[in-house]
Amino acid sequence: MKMQIKSFIKKFSKEIREQNAAIFAGAGFSMEAGYVNWSKLLEPLAEEIGIDISKESDLVSLAQYYKNEKSNRTEISKRIIEEFSKEAEPDENHLILSRLPIRTYWTTNYDSLIEDALKISGKIVDVKYTVEQLTNTKPNRDAVIYKMHGDKEHSSKAIIIKEDYELYNTKYAPFITALSGDLISKTFLFIGFSFTDPNLDYILSRVRVNYGENQKTHYSFVKKIKREECDSDADFEYLDRKQQLFINDLKRYNIEALIIDEYSQITNILKMIEKSINEDSIFISGSAHSYNPWDEKEAQKFINNLSKRLIADNKKVISGFGLGVGSFIITGALEQMYMKQEKINNNQLILRPFPQKALPNQKIEELWDKYRNDMISLAGISIFIFGNKINKEGNIIDANGVYLEFEIAKAKDNIIIPVGSTGNVAKKIWKEVKDKFDEFYPKANSKLKELFEDLNNEKDSEKLIDVIINFVNESKKLNLN
């Protein structure tokens, strides 16, 4: 990976953690999910007025020409409804971003993919596409989306023709003020954006004039021009030179171009950011009807103190409220928060109790699988303890749910920490990981190997917690995930 991209991942991850990050999504961000770009949107309208859209670059003027010829914008509104009412699901990039603790999104897109993805991640979304909406705040919102060019459900008000852009500074001045403020205070990542939008050009220019070199650094993905994509050497040289000039021009606005070879690299980069954000997020998997071979009180104290230590180390703890385990995880976390912070930090403790009733036409197992995937997607590390339950005959058996969580954590490249000394499924996972140690920990050193053995052998609860904490810190040092 290029040093520029590595540096960006580190810096942008820091901005996300400090809640200073924002996303600006352009038309290209929705194309992978199946929606059209501006050119495809306007193509049939261009044909109606005898224009070859492949020869046009000023699509704002083209839309205005159509309105002039037809004396109304009814067909333009219909095109927006037709194209953006089609069924489309958020793609992987949308879903990765939706899981990140990013609270501010701006977009020129009319579709609802960003808000759909955020809702899938269980977030409360506040959508703004009219000036009136800017004055109202949805209670307990997790993210706000500013749709500065309107929404597909109100296509007659969409910003699309030249006239709309000419009046934007007057009719939508509060959006300009809000975006200017965010560009000054937040670090933006532009995705799928061509920077040909007159409104954004005006706002970026205003920020540059007012703040000069004292602007925040922003980032934008730019796909490198390739020879095989051009008709001739001359075309390639021309387009390559033009791209270099464009990249240099972005620097005027303190926007750093992140050069990529393929658009698929964006997904990998976003995954790396998610891993960086999740490296201090720990999912604790386990259930216990019986704590055997542990003494019950000692086991409960161990779980409580483990959670407490993780919170004390500024880790985020995630729990599905497993029987005999979840309540002690919560108690330990809350005790530490009150002791250290005198208040509950919702960002440090995430609870996802399993629903006991499925939706119509859905099996409860399917719903539980979704819950497990959602929880573990928020973590970079998964700790496994105990793992047993009682069956209908009253016998203690392995908890298959804990093993399923191991499978999911493995698939999501979590660092796996099986505490074998607690027995049951945790012991089973420890043995499985030991047999494939180099696959699970390819960069392991002798210290990590020793700590792994201690996960199975240490019987003293406080010493075992030290082993787990040391394993977490050593794996982070080695950059295992």
PyMOL commands that set and color helices and strands:
alter all, ss='L'
color gray80, all
select helices_A, chain A and resi 3-17+27-31+38-48+53-55+59-70+74-84+92-99+113-120+132-135+152-157+162-171+173-185+198-211+227-229+233-253+264-278+296-312+326-340+364-377+400-411+420-422+424-435+437-440+446-457+461-477
alter helices_A, ss='H'
color red, helices_A
select strands_A, chain A and resi 21-25+104-107+125-128+143-147+187-191+218-223+255-260+281-287+316-319+349-351+381-386+388-390+396-398+415-418
alter strands_A, ss='S'
color yellow, strands_A
deselect
rebuild
show_as cartoon
